[in-house]
């Protein structure tokens, strides 16, 4: 995993934790900064980088991106786009 992929993975884990805390959190976590960071990180993936990861992030398929980075590709559900 590259340094960029590791950073993306960490932000995806942060997002997952924040979303899971929503039912009981008071105040509710602000997810917008995480979405902004993920967009900025996705834009840094080089042209010859991981195209599937780029696709998942572009489509906001954050759980799929996380599973992909964790090497759990068989658990990634197929999307309507066929990926």
SEFILO-272024 format. One record per residue: chain; x, y, z of N, C-alpha, C, O in turn; residue number from 1. Coordinates in nm, 2 decimals, always signed. Layout:
BEGIN
cadena|n_c1|n_c2|n_c3|ca_c1|ca_c2|ca_c3|c_c1|c_c2|c_c3|o_c1|o_c2|o_c3|num
A|X|Y|Z|X|Y|Z|X|Y|Z|X|Y|Z|NUM .
...
***
This chain:
BEGIN
cadena|n_c1|n_c2|n_c3|ca_c1|ca_c2|ca_c3|c_c1|c_c2|c_c3|o_c1|o_c2|o_c3|num
A|+0.09|-0.12|+0.00|+0.00|+0.00|+0.00|+0.09|+0.12|+0.00|+0.19|+0.13|+0.08|1 .
A|+0.06|+0.22|-0.09|+0.14|+0.34|-0.09|+0.10|+0.43|+0.02|+0.01|+0.41|+0.09|2 .
A|+0.18|+0.53|+0.04|+0.15|+0.63|+0.15|+0.02|+0.70|+0.13|-0.06|+0.71|+0.22|3 .
A|-0.01|+0.73|+0.00|-0.14|+0.79|-0.03|-0.25|+0.70|+0.00|-0.35|+0.74|+0.06|4 .
A|-0.24|+0.57|-0.04|-0.34|+0.47|-0.02|-0.36|+0.45|+0.13|-0.47|+0.43|+0.18|5 .
A|-0.25|+0.46|+0.21|-0.26|+0.44|+0.35|-0.34|+0.56|+0.41|-0.42|+0.54|+0.50|6 .
A|-0.32|+0.68|+0.36|-0.39|+0.79|+0.41|-0.54|+0.79|+0.38|-0.62|+0.82|+0.46|7 .
A|-0.56|+0.75|+0.25|-0.70|+0.73|+0.21|-0.77|+0.62|+0.30|-0.88|+0.64|+0.35|8 .
A|-0.70|+0.51|+0.33|-0.76|+0.41|+0.41|-0.79|+0.46|+0.55|-0.90|+0.43|+0.60|9 .
A|-0.70|+0.54|+0.60|-0.72|+0.60|+0.74|-0.84|+0.69|+0.74|-0.93|+0.68|+0.83|10 .
A|-0.86|+0.77|+0.64|-0.98|+0.86|+0.63|-1.10|+0.78|+0.62|-1.21|+0.81|+0.67|11 .
A|-1.10|+0.67|+0.54|-1.22|+0.58|+0.52|-1.25|+0.52|+0.66|-1.37|+0.50|+0.69|12 .
A|-1.15|+0.48|+0.73|-1.18|+0.42|+0.87|-1.24|+0.53|+0.96|-1.33|+0.50|+1.04|13 .
A|-1.19|+0.65|+0.95|-1.24|+0.76|+1.03|-1.39|+0.79|+0.99|-1.47|+0.81|+1.08|14 .
A|-1.42|+0.78|+0.86|-1.56|+0.80|+0.82|-1.65|+0.69|+0.87|-1.76|+0.71|+0.92|15 .
A|-1.60|+0.57|+0.86|-1.68|+0.45|+0.91|-1.71|+0.46|+1.06|-1.82|+0.44|+1.10|16 .
A|-1.61|+0.50|+1.13|-1.63|+0.52|+1.28|-1.73|+0.63|+1.30|-1.82|+0.62|+1.39|17 .
A|-1.72|+0.74|+1.23|-1.81|+0.86|+1.25|-1.95|+0.82|+1.22|-2.05|+0.85|+1.29|18 .
A|-1.97|+0.75|+1.11|-2.10|+0.70|+1.06|-2.16|+0.61|+1.17|-2.28|+0.62|+1.20|19 .
A|-2.08|+0.51|+1.22|-2.13|+0.42|+1.31|-2.17|+0.48|+1.45|-2.25|+0.43|+1.52|20 .
A|-2.11|+0.60|+1.48|-2.14|+0.67|+1.60|-2.27|+0.75|+1.59|-2.32|+0.80|+1.69|21 .
A|-2.32|+0.78|+1.47|-2.43|+0.87|+1.45|-2.55|+0.84|+1.54|-2.61|+0.93|+1.60|22 .
A|-2.59|+0.71|+1.56|-2.71|+0.69|+1.63|-2.71|+0.74|+1.78|-2.81|+0.78|+1.84|23 .
A|-2.59|+0.74|+1.84|-2.58|+0.77|+1.98|-2.50|+0.90|+2.00|-2.50|+0.95|+2.12|24 .
A|-2.43|+0.95|+1.90|-2.35|+1.07|+1.92|-2.43|+1.20|+1.95|-2.54|+1.22|+1.88|25 .
A|-2.38|+1.28|+2.04|-2.45|+1.40|+2.07|-2.34|+1.50|+2.11|-2.29|+1.49|+2.22|26 .
A|-2.30|+1.59|+2.03|-2.36|+1.63|+1.90|-2.31|+1.53|+1.79|-2.22|+1.45|+1.80|27 .
A|-2.39|+1.53|+1.68|-2.36|+1.44|+1.57|-2.23|+1.49|+1.50|-2.20|+1.61|+1.50|28 .
A|-2.14|+1.39|+1.46|-2.02|+1.43|+1.39|-2.04|+1.50|+1.26|-2.14|+1.47|+1.19|29 .
A|-1.96|+1.59|+1.23|-1.96|+1.66|+1.10|-1.88|+1.58|+1.00|-1.76|+1.57|+1.01|30 .
A|-1.95|+1.52|+0.90|-1.89|+1.44|+0.81|-1.83|+1.51|+0.69|-1.75|+1.46|+0.62|31 .
A|-1.87|+1.64|+0.67|-1.83|+1.71|+0.55|-1.68|+1.72|+0.54|-1.62|+1.71|+0.43|32 .
A|-1.60|+1.75|+0.65|-1.46|+1.75|+0.64|-1.40|+1.62|+0.59|-1.30|+1.62|+0.51|33 .
A|-1.45|+1.51|+0.63|-1.40|+1.38|+0.58|-1.43|+1.36|+0.43|-1.34|+1.31|+0.36|34 .
A|-1.55|+1.40|+0.39|-1.58|+1.39|+0.25|-1.49|+1.48|+0.16|-1.44|+1.44|+0.06|35 .
A|-1.46|+1.60|+0.21|-1.37|+1.69|+0.14|-1.23|+1.63|+0.14|-1.17|+1.64|+0.03|36 .
A|-1.18|+1.58|+0.25|-1.05|+1.52|+0.25|-1.04|+1.40|+0.15|-0.94|+1.39|+0.08|37 .
A|-1.14|+1.32|+0.15|-1.14|+1.20|+0.06|-1.14|+1.25|-0.09|-1.08|+1.19|-0.17|38 .
A|-1.22|+1.35|-0.12|-1.22|+1.41|-0.26|-1.08|+1.46|-0.29|-1.03|+1.44|-0.40|39 .
A|-1.02|+1.53|-0.20|-0.88|+1.58|-0.22|-0.78|+1.47|-0.24|-0.69|+1.48|-0.33|40 .
A|-0.79|+1.37|-0.16|-0.70|+1.26|-0.17|-0.72|+1.18|-0.30|-0.62|+1.14|-0.36|41 .
A|-0.84|+1.16|-0.34|-0.88|+1.09|-0.46|-0.82|+1.16|-0.58|-0.77|+1.10|-0.68|42 .
A|-0.82|+1.29|-0.58|-0.76|+1.37|-0.69|-0.61|+1.36|-0.70|-0.55|+1.39|-0.80|43 .
A|-0.55|+1.31|-0.59|-0.40|+1.29|-0.59|-0.36|+1.15|-0.65|-0.24|+1.13|-0.67|44 .
A|-0.45|+1.07|-0.67|-0.42|+0.93|-0.73|-0.36|+0.95|-0.87|-0.43|+1.01|-0.95|45 .
A|-0.24|+0.91|-0.90|-0.19|+0.93|-1.03|-0.26|+0.86|-1.14|-0.34|+0.76|-1.11|46 .
A|-0.25|+0.91|-1.26|-0.31|+0.85|-1.38|-0.29|+0.70|-1.39|-0.38|+0.62|-1.42|47 .
A|-0.17|+0.65|-1.35|-0.14|+0.51|-1.36|-0.15|+0.44|-1.23|-0.10|+0.33|-1.20|48 .
A|-0.23|+0.51|-1.14|-0.25|+0.45|-1.00|-0.36|+0.35|-1.01|-0.40|+0.30|-1.11|49 .
A|-0.41|+0.31|-0.89|-0.51|+0.21|-0.88|-0.65|+0.26|-0.93|-0.72|+0.34|-0.87|50 .
A|-0.68|+0.21|-1.05|-0.80|+0.26|-1.12|-0.93|+0.22|-1.05|-1.03|+0.30|-1.05|51 .
A|-0.93|+0.10|-1.00|-1.05|+0.06|-0.93|-1.07|+0.14|-0.80|-1.19|+0.18|-0.77|52 .
A|-0.97|+0.17|-0.73|-0.98|+0.26|-0.61|-1.03|+0.40|-0.65|-1.12|+0.46|-0.59|53 .
A|-0.97|+0.45|-0.76|-1.01|+0.58|-0.81|-1.16|+0.58|-0.85|-1.23|+0.67|-0.82|54 .
A|-1.20|+0.47|-0.91|-1.34|+0.46|-0.95|-1.43|+0.46|-0.83|-1.53|+0.53|-0.82|55 .
A|-1.40|+0.38|-0.73|-1.48|+0.37|-0.60|-1.49|+0.51|-0.54|-1.60|+0.55|-0.49|56 .
A|-1.38|+0.58|-0.53|-1.38|+0.71|-0.46|-1.46|+0.81|-0.54|-1.53|+0.89|-0.49|57 .
A|-1.44|+0.81|-0.67|-1.52|+0.90|-0.76|-1.67|+0.88|-0.75|-1.75|+0.97|-0.75|58 .
A|-1.71|+0.75|-0.73|-1.85|+0.72|-0.72|-1.90|+0.73|-0.58|-2.02|+0.70|-0.55|59 .
A|-1.81|+0.77|-0.49|-1.85|+0.78|-0.34|-1.89|+0.65|-0.28|-1.97|+0.64|-0.19|60 .
A|-1.83|+0.54|-0.34|-1.85|+0.40|-0.28|-1.74|+0.38|-0.18|-1.65|+0.30|-0.20|61 .
A|-1.75|+0.44|-0.07|-1.65|+0.44|+0.03|-1.63|+0.31|+0.10|-1.51|+0.27|+0.13|62 .
A|-1.73|+0.23|+0.12|-1.72|+0.10|+0.18|-1.64|+0.01|+0.08|-1.55|-0.07|+0.12|63 .
A|-1.68|+0.02|-0.04|-1.61|-0.06|-0.14|-1.46|-0.02|-0.15|-1.37|-0.11|-0.16|64 .
A|-1.43|+0.11|-0.14|-1.29|+0.15|-0.15|-1.22|+0.10|-0.03|-1.10|+0.05|-0.04|65 .
A|-1.28|+0.10|+0.09|-1.21|+0.05|+0.21|-1.18|-0.10|+0.20|-1.07|-0.15|+0.22|66 .
A|-1.28|-0.18|+0.16|-1.26|-0.32|+0.14|-1.16|-0.35|+0.04|-1.07|-0.44|+0.05|67 .
A|-1.15|-0.27|-0.07|-1.05|-0.29|-0.18|-0.91|-0.27|-0.12|-0.82|-0.35|-0.14|68 .
A|-0.90|-0.16|-0.04|-0.77|-0.13|+0.02|-0.72|-0.24|+0.12|-0.61|-0.26|+0.14|69 .
A|-0.82|-0.30|+0.18|-0.79|-0.40|+0.28|-0.77|-0.54|+0.22|-0.75|-0.64|+0.29|70 .
A|-0.77|-0.54|+0.09|-0.75|-0.67|+0.02|-0.87|-0.77|+0.03|-0.85|-0.89|+0.01|71 .
A|-0.98|-0.71|+0.06|-1.10|-0.79|+0.07|-1.19|-0.78|-0.05|-1.31|-0.76|-0.04|72 .
A|-1.13|-0.79|-0.17|-1.20|-0.76|-0.29|-1.32|-0.85|-0.32|-1.41|-0.81|-0.38|73 .
A|-1.31|-0.98|-0.27|-1.42|-1.07|-0.29|-1.55|-1.03|-0.21|-1.66|-1.07|-0.25|74 .
A|-1.53|-0.94|-0.11|-1.64|-0.89|-0.04|-1.70|-0.77|-0.10|-1.81|-0.72|-0.05|75 .
A|-1.64|-0.71|-0.20|-1.69|-0.59|-0.26|-1.81|-0.62|-0.34|-1.80|-0.69|-0.44|76 .
A|-1.93|-0.57|-0.31|-2.05|-0.60|-0.39|-2.04|-0.53|-0.52|-1.99|-0.43|-0.54|77 .
A|-2.09|-0.60|-0.62|-2.10|-0.55|-0.76|-2.20|-0.43|-0.76|-2.30|-0.44|-0.71|78 .
A|-2.15|-0.33|-0.83|-2.24|-0.21|-0.84|-2.33|-0.22|-0.97|-2.31|-0.31|-1.05|79 .
A|-2.41|-0.12|-0.98|-2.50|-0.11|-1.10|-2.42|-0.08|-1.22|-2.46|-0.11|-1.33|80 .
A|-2.30|-0.03|-1.21|-2.21|+0.00|-1.32|-2.14|-0.12|-1.37|-2.07|-0.11|-1.48|81 .
A|-2.15|-0.23|-1.30|-2.08|-0.35|-1.34|-1.94|-0.37|-1.28|-1.88|-0.48|-1.30|82 .
A|-1.90|-0.28|-1.20|-1.77|-0.29|-1.13|-1.79|-0.36|-0.99|-1.70|-0.38|-0.92|83 .
***
